[in-house]
């Protein structure tokens, strides 16, 4: 079945400037944008709450069982209540730093910044810092592995059981942000030229072997990727400056285009919702839901 735009956020509710990040978490959609706001939406894109998180851009969001975390180019990482977005506190503050990415996994919060540092917090308490040598444009955490992306993909092995943070580089390969998991089995990212897609195994024992690639996946720069595992199928969604959302399947080690549709917006962010739904955010604060069964 072709994918299609299903509904849109009302113009009176949307962000005033470009969307930077979307997060679907515990049945709700959270958005962050260049107007400094974080908003929470129902699955039908009815706005439930908003907060002026920062005076300038909010770049990324992450969620735990009770908290939404945001990061900004004005040097803060903040925590908010899931439903109300009431501010719970400031996790990190460094006015010399632009925090570009946050991720949460297994009671640990990870923050990536513009100079290549990743700070780790356990239960919201500072645990340690590691440097990956290049700005953290995107970041994915999977168990003890951290994948970071800018102009290369760097795989870092994390050891979090001791009193101090321990880590080591497992692998690097050419590529760039964005990056996403596809289920547990694959990791996908953009080619160095930014218009293609590369898929590797998410498997240390195979040294994260390359599986498939499409060098001309889009005619313009890819800004966003989102993976899903639906009905025993590994699925990838991609979008960017060409305003087209594409749905791909991985079959027999090949990346196969399943369907696509026009969105009328430059796509900056994609996230998978419940099975069959994805959410797309982009220029001028627009958010749309797409049926992708």
N, C-alpha and C positions, 0 to 999 in steps of 0.2 A: 504494500500500500504506500503511495507517495506521502511524504511528510508535508504538513501544511500548517500555516499560522492558525491557531485556535482562538486566542484572545490576547488583548493588550491591556496594559495598565492605563487607567484614565489619565488624560493630559493634566487634569487638575491635581493629581496625586503624585505624579512622577518627579524624579530628580530634576533640578534646573540645568545641570550640566552632564557631561558624559559619564556613563556608568563605567567603573573600573573593575568591579568584581561582583559575582553572584555566588551565593552559597545556599544550597537546599539542605536543611538540617531539621530533623525531628518534625517533619510535616509542614514546615514553613519555609518561605524563601526570604533570604536576607540580601540586601543590595548595598553597595558602597559606591560613592561617586565623587566627582571633582567639586561638588558643592559642599563637601565636608560632612554630609549627612550619611547616617546608616538608617535604612528603613527595613521593616518586616512586613511581609505580605502573606495572605492566604494562598493556597494552591491556585485559586481562581483569579489571582492578581488584584484582590481587594486589599488596600493598605490597612494594616492593623496598628502600626505605631512608627514613630520616627524619632531620631535624636540628632542634634547638631554635635557630632562627635568631635569635629575639629574645625578650625577656621579656614582650612584649605583641604586639599585632596585626601580622601581616604582610599588607600590603594588595595587593601586586601582584608578578608574576614576569615575567621576560623571558629569552630564551635566545639564545646564540650557538653557534658550532661546538663550543666546549669548555666553556662556562660557563652556569650558571643564576644570574641576578641577582634579588635580593629587595629590597623596600623596606618601611619600617616607620614607624609613628607615633612611634617613639622616636628618630627622627632619624638612621637609618643606611641606606645602600645597601650590600649585601654580595654577594660572589661565591662560588659553590660549584662543585665538580666535577659534571659532568653525571650520572654514574652513582652515585657514592657519597654525594654531597652533602657531602663534606668541604670545610670552609671554606677558600677560597683567599685571602681578604683583604677589607678594608673599602674600598669605592670612595669613599664619601662619608660624612661624619659631621658633623652639625649639630644639637645638642640643642635648638635653638630652632625646628627645622623638622620638620613631619610630611611625609614623602615618601609621596605617594599613588599615584604611577604610575611605572613604568619601562617602557621599550621599547628594543629593540635592532634596528639595521638598518645593514648595510654598515660594520661595524667601529665604529659609533658607538652609545653608550649615552645615552639621554635619561631624565632624572628630572624629574617634575612634582610640585610641592608645594602645601601648603595656602594659600600666599599668592600663587600665580600665577607663580612662577619655574620656568623649565625650564633645567636645567643639562645641558650636553652634554660627553661624554667620548669622546675618540678613543683607541682601544686602551687603555681604562681610565685615560687621563690627562686631567685637566681641560682643556677646550677653550674654554668660554665659557658665558655665561648670557644668557637673554632673558626678558623679563617680558611676560606676555600679559594682565595686568590683572585676572584672576580666578582663583580656585583651580582646579587641574587635577584635576578629578574623573575624567576619562578622557582617553586620548590614543592616536592612531593615527599611525604614520609610514609614508609611502609615497614612496619615492625622495626627492625634494627637498621634499616637502610634509609638514607637520605639522598634524594636525587635533586640536584640544583641545576638551573639552566640560566645561561645568559648567551654567550657566544660559543660555549661548549657545554656538554652534559658531564657533570661530575657525580660519581657515585661514592658516597661516604658510608663506612661501617661505623655504627655508633654503639658504644658500650655504656649503659646507663645504670648498672647495678652497683657500682662502687661509689665512694663518697665524692669523687671528682670525675669530671667528664673525660672519657677516653674515646679516641676515634682514629680512623685510618682511611686513606683513599683506596677504594676497591677497583675503580675503573674510570676511564674518561673516553668520550668519543665525540666526534664533531656533530654539532647541531645547535639549536638555540631554543629559547622560549617561544611559545608556551610548551608545557609538558604536562602529561596526565597519565594516570593508571587506567588500564582497561581491565576491569575485574581485578583479580590477583595475578593474572598470568602475564600480562604485557604492560610495557611502558611505551608511550608514544610522544613524539616531539616534532618540532619543525626542523626542516633542513636549514643549513647555513644561509641559503638564498632566501629563506622565509616564505616560499610559496609551495614547498613540498612537505610531505609527512614521512617520518621514519618510525618503524615499530621494532622494538627489541623485546626479547624475553626478559621478564622480571625474575631472573633465576641466577643466583650467584654461582651455582655449580656449572652452568654453561658459560660463565663469564659474560652474562647479559647479551647473548648472541643476537645479532641482527636477524630479523625475521622477514621483513618486507619493507618496501618503500614506494612512494609515488612522488616523483620529482616535480610534477606539474599538477599537484592536487587542486590548486587555486591559481587564478590568473593574477591576483594581487596578494599582498602580504597577509599571511595568516596571523590573526591576533589571539585566537582562542581555540582550545581543544577540550573536549570532555569525553571521558570514556564511560561505558556502562556494560553490565553483564545482564542481559535480559533473555529469558526463555532459552537458556543454555547457549546463548550467542554472544560473542564479544563484539561490541559495537563502539564506534568512534564518531563523534560529531566535530565538525570543523567550521570555522568562519573567520571573516576578517574584512578587509577593505573592499572586497567585491560585493559585499552585502548579501552573499549567498550562504545559507547554511547547508552543509552536506552531511549525509549519513553514510558511513562506511561499515562494512562487515569484514571480519577476518575469517576467511575460509581456506583451508588447505594451504596455510602459510602465505596467502595473498590478501592484499588490501583491495577490496572490491567496492566500488561506488554503488550504493543501494538506491538512493534517491536524493533530491535536493529541492530547495525552494528559495525564492526571493524573499527578503525581509524588509527592504526599503530603508534599512539603517546600516551604518558601518558597525560591524559586530566587534565588541571589545571583550565580552564575557559570555561563557556558556556553562550551564550546570545541568546535570540530570536530576529530575524529580522522581516521582513515582513511576513505575514501569509504564512506558509509553509517552511520557511527558518530558520535554526539556524546556529550559528557560534561557532566553537570549537577551542580553543587554548591550546597549551601545550608545551611539551619538545622541546628544540632547536629552539624555535621561530616559529614553524609551526602553521598556521591558515588554517582551512578548512571550507567550507560551506556545510551543509547537507540539502538535501531535505527531508522534514518531513510531507508532506501532508498525 
